[in-house]
Amino acid sequence: MKVSSLLLQYPDGKPLSTAQFDAASGKTQWKGWNSDGSPLGQADVSSTSLSPSSADNSSDPRLAPWKAQQESLEQQIGLSLPPEFNLLPK
């Protein structure tokens, strides 16, 4: 069984986001926080919803905060996430 995990933190050590992908079930769980520690959002989705080309990706409101967070990180620091966590088009 393959499980991938990702933890991103703000410079002060507070969590920015956590994500876990379970290859056996094809499910990904994500939670994100704002810099003040307040919740940004959370999602529990199938891997097909995470495909950057998926129509579900752009219309799923659960994924909007996660996608916005990824876009911000990519623009600010050039961070690219592993494919199992990436919502952005390649």
NORWOJO-V364670 format. One record per backbone hydrogen bond with DSSP energy under -1.0 kcal/mol. NH is the residue of the N-H (numbers start at 0). CO is the residue of the C=O. If there is no record, write none. Layout:
nh=[NH & NH]
co=[CO & CO]
This chain:
nh=[3 & 5 & 7 & 9 & 12 & 15 & 16 & 17 & 18 & 19 & 20 & 21 & 22 & 25 & 27 & 28 & 29 & 30 & 31 & 32 & 33 & 36 & 39 & 40 & 42 & 44 & 46 & 48 & 53 & 58 & 59 & 62 & 66 & 67 & 68 & 69 & 70 & 71 & 72 & 73 & 74 & 75 & 76 & 77 & 78 & 84]
co=[20 & 18 & 16 & 13 & 9 & 7 & 7 & 30 & 5 & 28 & 3 & 26 & 1 & 21 & 44 & 19 & 42 & 17 & 40 & 15 & 37 & 33 & 31 & 31 & 29 & 27 & 25 & 45 & 50 & 54 & 55 & 59 & 62 & 63 & 64 & 65 & 66 & 67 & 68 & 69 & 70 & 71 & 72 & 73 & 72 & 81]
